[in-house]
């Protein structure tokens, strides 16, 4: 009787532990499944262009966060203090929204949450290679699916991507063609894929898969005809080659490359180069952009209708508004028509932020944005790939100066998840 009574509790504990392990495993895979659904909804153009799904995405991410906390309660308490700046900043703009009639403010707060959520995902799964591999593969497959669908549409209608970007062609958006947000995300991703493709450490089967994906993305970039995205992509790819060939300080190469570009520009070679391209390109949109660049290089007067001239006027609008309200800005006006009334151009992320929130709101956000990117890149910073990411961060900041990027979830998925997960998944670390 004594032996039976002492063994009984042990026999009961073992099934209980087994149930706990099964429950833990279920939460793990359920959380991953929810994360993948959210990322697919954020990336795939066919689903991304459906505005009614935005709160479904936010809901999925709320469920993921709940599951993550249930699975690892200590994760949220040990979260790096920089992550807590995001809710504080969102609370700041929410409170400022109480004093003005800001249309669409809460919708944009949802977009900002979607933009940053992958930073939390990467921090949560950083030590779990299996989970990161699952996330990266499904995310890349989603980008490839979006690019393939876009290519099929662009071969029929070469202007489809640009038309959908205007927001005035709802029927065309249902075809699944990617627009500028999807295109910029791929432009920021391609240099990293090229770095992995060229690295000697990359396994052969991974290199073949990355080559196919890269060629698909390059073809989509050409058909989509967004000149800025192509320039961003070309600069990134050039830098990836430089960092692979010579492992020197990033500043030396960045300044050297910039100096060579300026020298060629001043000597007139750039003008002739773009002029030749404009004459030989079959793509009408890219040919027009190349012609505009060649005219600038020749110091020829530019037509007032040119996109570049218009953009400078838009940038000046936000700068003037910031100059009039330098500390707290004019308020969180996110709606296009409303923003324009209050002197916000909606053409430059950082200048528009200065106009909306002044130095008090813009500087904390920029610190949050840059510090999160640098924190994730810290373990890689001395490698060629890490140096490329540092350069990519500078390119991203320059892109934000010339275009809206905040709240673009596709870019958030690339810069907060794929940039730092790809080396681990592809065997570079």
N, C-alpha and C positions, 0 to 999 in steps of 0.2 A: 504493500500500500504506500509505503514511503517513497519507493522508487517511482511508482506511477504518478504520484502527486508532484514530484519534482520535474518529471519529464513533460508533463502536460503543458505547462506554460511555454517551454521551449518549442514544442510542436506548434503551438498557436502563434508564436512570434514569427516563425519562418514564413507562413503564408501571408502574414500581414506585411512583412518586408517586401515580399514578391509583389503584392498589390501596390505598394508605394512606388516600386520601381516601374511597374507598368503604367501607373498614373503619371509618373514623371516623364516617361517616354512618350506617352500620348500627348501631354501638354507641349513637349518639345516639337513634335511633328505637326501638331495642330497649329502652333504658333508660326512655324515655318510656312505651312500651307496658307495661312491668312496673309503673311507677309508677301508671298509670291502673288496671290490674287491682287493685293493692293498695288504691287509694282507693275503687274500686267495692265491694270486699269490706268496707271499713271503714264505708261509708256506707249502702248499700242495706239496708233492714231485712230483706228476704227472705233475704239472705245473712248479715247482721250477727248475726242471732239464732241462727245455727248455730255453736255453741261449737267444733265440730271444725275450723272453718276458721281459728281464731285463729292457729295456728302456720303455716298456709299463708300468711296475711298477713305474718307475721314473716319467713317464708322469702322471699317476694316482695321485701320491703323489703331483706333482706340481699343478694339478687341485684342490686337497683337500686343499692345502695351500692357493690358490687363493680364494676359497670359504670361508675358515676360516677367512681370512682377510676382505673379503667383508661383512661377517656376523658380525664380531666383530673387527672393525678396531683398537680399542685400545689395543687388545690382543698383537699384534706384537710390539707395542710401550712399553708395560709394561712387556715384556718378560724378565725373569731373565737374568742378564748380563752373566751368565755362558753359556747360550745357544749360545751367540754370539761368544764364543770361537771356536765353530765348524767351521763356515765359515772362520774364520781367519786361523785356522789350515789347512783347505783344500786349502785355497789360498796360504799358505806357501809351501805345497808340490807341488801344481800346478806350482808355480814359480820355485821351484827347479827342476821340470821336464823339464823346458825349457832349462836347461844347460846340460842335459844328454838325450840320446836316450832311454827313458823308454817306453817299449812296454806294452800296456794295462793299462797305468796310469789312463786314463779317465774312463775306465770301472771299475777300482777299486774305484775311487772316487764315482761313482754311487753306488757301493756296500756299501761304508761307509755311504752314505746318507740314503740308505735303512735300514742300521743297526741302525741309530740314530733316524729315523723319529718317532718311537713310543714314544720316550721321549717327542717330541713336541705334539703328539696326546694326551698323558696322561695329559700334562700340560693344554691343551685346554679344555678337557672334564672332568677335575678333579672335578668340582663342579656340573656336570650333571650326576646324578646317572643313569638315564634312558639310556643315550647315552653310558655310560661305560658298563652297563649291556648288551646292544645290541652288543657292540664290543667284550666283554669277551665271551659271549655265542657263537657267530659265530666263534671266534678264537679257542675256545675249540673244537667245532664241527669239524673245519678244521683239528686240530691236531688228533682228534679221527679218522677221515676219512683217514688221512695219515697213522696212525698206523694200522688200519684194513687192508688197501690195502697192506701195507708192510708185515703184518703177513701172508696174503694169499700167497704172493710170497715166503717168507722165509720158509714156511712149505714145499714148493716144492724144493727150492734151498737155503739151509742154509747159503751159502756164498754170497748171492745176495747183501746184504747191503755193505759188504766189497769190493766186486768187483766193484760196482757202485762208491764207494769212490775213486777208482784209476782213474776214468775218462776215462777208456779205453773200457767200455762196454756200448755203446750208446743204443743198442737195449734193454739191461736189464734195463736201466734207464727209458725207456718208459713204463715199467710195473707199475710205481708208487711206487717202493720200496724206503724207506727212507735210507739215508746214514749217515755219521758221523755227519753232521750239524744238521739234524733233530733229531738224537739220543741224542746229547748233549743238545739240547733245552729241550727235554722231561726230561732228567736227572736233569736239573736245575729246572724244573717245579714240578716234583713229590713230593719233600719234602714239598712244599707249599700246595699241595693238601692233603697230609697226615696230616699236621697241621690243615687244615680246617676240614678234616674228623674227627679228634679226639677232636676238640674243642666242649665244651658243648653249646656254643652259636650258633652253626650252626643248622639251621632248619632241621627237619628230612628228608624232600624230597630232600633238597640240599645234605645232607649226603649220601643218597642212590645214587644220580646221580654222586657225586664225587667218591664214592666207585667203581662204574662200570667203570668210566673213569680211575681211578688209576690202577685197575686190568688189564685193556686193555694195559695201558702204561707199566706196569711191565712185562707183557708177551712179549710185543714187545722188551723191553730192553734185555730180556733174549735171544730171537731169534736173535737179531741183533749182539750180541757177541762182542760189543766194551767194552773191559775191563775197560778202563779209565772212560767211561760214567757210567758203573755200580758202580765203586768205588765212583765217585762223588755223585751218587744217594744214595748209602748206607750211606755215611757220612752225607749227608743232612737229610735223614730220621732219623738217629740216633740222630742228633742234635735237630730235631723237637720234638722227644720224650723227650729229656732232658729238653727243654725249657717249655714243657707242664707240666712235673712232678714237677720241681723245678724252681721257678722264681728268679733266682739269676743273678749276673753279668755275662755277656757273656764270659768275659776273663777267669773267674774261670773255667767255664765248658770247654772252648776250651783247656786251658792248662791241665786240668785234663784228658780230653779225649786223648789229644796228649801224655801225660805222661803214661797213661795206655797202649796205643798202642805201645809206645817205649819199655816199660817194657816187654810186652808180646813178642815183637819181639826179644829182647835180650835174653829172657829165652828160646827161641826156640819153644814156643807154636805156633807161627804164621807159622813156617815152616811146622809143622805137620798138622796144620789146612788146609793150602793150598794144601799140598800133598794129604790129604784125599779127598779134593774136586776134585782134578785133576783125581783121580782114579775112582771117582763115577759119574762124569758129563758125560752125553751123548753128550753134545755140544762140538765138537772137538776143536773149537777155544778157548772157555773159559777154557777147560781142559788144553790146552797148556799154556795159560797165567798163570793159577794157578800153574802149574808145575814150570814155570820160577820163580815165586815169592817164591815158597818153596825152590828152589835151592839157591836163594839169602839169605834167612833167615838161611840156613845151612852153609853159608859162603863157598859154593862150587864154584869152578871155573865155569864161565859162557861161553858158546859157543859164539864165535865172531859173529855168525849169528843171535843171539837173538835180538829181537826188542829193548829191553831196552838198550843194549850196543850200537846199532846203533844210538839211540836217543841221547845218551850222546855225540857221535861224531858230530851229527848235531848241538847240542847246543854249543859245543866248537867252531864250525865254525863261528857262528854269534858272539860269544864272542870275538874271535880273530879279526874279522873285526871291531867290536866296539872299541877294544883296539887300533887298528891302526888309527881309525878316530873317536875319542871320542866326538868331539864337534858337527860336522855337518853330520857325517856319509858318506856313499859312494853315496847316492842318492836314489830316490824313485823307485827302481827296483822291480816291482810287478810280472812280468812274471817269471814262475818257472825256465826255462832254463837260462834266463838272470840273475836272482837273484843268482843262483848257481855259475855262472861265477864270480860274484863280491863278493862271500863269504857270501851270505845270505842263511841260511839253509832251510827256509820255514817250520820249524817245531816248532817254539816258537814265539808267537805273540810279546811278550815284548822284547826278545833278538833280534828278526829280526827288530823290530822298532828301537832299539838302533843302530843296524848295518846300517840301512837305513838313519836315521835322526839324530843320535847322541843325546846328552843330550838336545840340543836346540830344537829338534822336539819331542822327546819322553816324556820329563817331562811335557810340557804343555798338551799333549794329555792325559797322565795318570791323571793329575789333573782334566781335563774336564770330563773324564770317571768316576772317583770315585766321584767327587762332584755332578754330575747329579744323580747318584744312591743314594747317601746319602741325597740329597735334597728331592727326592721323598719319601724316607723312614723316613724322620724326624717326621711326625705326628705319626708314628707307633713305634718309636724306643724303647719306654718303655714297649711295649706289648710283649708277647711271640712270636707273629708272627713277629714283628719288629726285635727282637733279632735274629730270624731265618734268616731273610733277611740280617742282618749284617753279620752273619756267611756265608751266601750264597755268599755275595760279596767277602769275603776272599777266598772262594772256587773258585769263578769265576776268581779271580786274579791268583790263583795258577794254574788253568786250562790254562789260557793264557800264563803262563810261560812254559807249556809243550806242548801246541797245538796252532795252529792258531784259533782265534775266531773273529777278527775284520772283519766286512763285512759279517758275517753270519747272514742273516736277521732273521732266525728262533730264534736265541738266542736273537737278538735285540727285537723281539716281546715279548719274555718271560720276559726279565729282565727290560725292560722299560715300559711295559704295564701290563702284567698279574700279575707280582709280587705284584704290588701296587693296582691293581683294584680288585683282588679276595676277599680281606677282605670286601670291601665295597659292592660288588655284593652279597656275600654269607652271609651277615648279621653279620659279626664279629665287625663292627664299628657302 
